[in-house]
Amino acid sequence: MDFTTITIQIPSDLLQQAREIEKESLDALVTEALSKEIKLRRAWEAHQTIIKIREEVKQKTGVHPSSIPLIHQLREGEGRRD
């Protein structure tokens, strides 16, 4: 992994807490936290995209009836074509 040196400002109390609980270097802690945050934000963005697409489909096609009753009927043998 290629590293870049940056300068950041962190609230003093947050930095102190990080130093008290973290056994690894502060660099490792920040790298891990940033990586997790990026994954979280990408997942949230994907979730929002799914919600948007669902709404668009719902607007175009309307609400579809539930398939659960049909599945129950098929499991109970009604309407099977064996």
N, C-alpha and C positions, 0 to 999 in steps of 0.2 A: 504494500500500500504506500502510495506517495503522500507525504505529509507537507502541509503548508503552515507556516508560522503566522499567527494572527494575534491581535491584542483585543481583549474583550473587557467589558466592565461588568462586574458581578457585585451585588450588594454584599457588604462586609459580613453581615450575619449569616448569609447563605454560604459564603466561602468558608467561614469558620465551621459551620455545621458539616460541610463536605469534608473538611480536613479531619474532623473528629470521627466520622463514621467510615470513611473510605481508607482501605488499606493499600489500594493501588495509587498510582500517580493521579494527580488532578487532570492531566492530559487524557489518561485512559477513561476517567470518569466522564469528562466532557464529551469525549468521542463516543462512548457508549450511549450517553443520554441523547446526544444529537442524532445518532443512528436510530434509536427507538422513536424519537419524535418524528423523524422523517417517515418511518414506516407507518406510524400512527396517522399522520396527516395524509399520506397516500391512501391508506385504507379508508379514511373518512371521505376523501374525495371520491373514491370508487363507490362507496356506499351512497353518496349524494347523487352520483351519476345513475346508479341503479334506481333510486327513488324517482329521479326525473324521467327515466325511460319508462318505468312502470306507469307513471302518471300519463305520459304521452300515449302509451298503448291503451290505457283505460279510456282516455278521451276519444281515441279513434274507434275502438271496438266495443266500448261499454263494459259493464261488469258481467263476467261469465258466471254461469251457475256452478255451484260446487259439484265436484266429481265424486265426493265422498259417498253419497248414497249409491251411486252406480258401482263403485268399488265394493261396497258392502254386499250389494246384490250379487255381483260376480263371485265373491268369496263364498257366499251362501249357496251358490249353484244356480241361481235364477238367471235366465238369459244366456247360459253358457252354450257354446256350440261345439262341444267335444265330439 
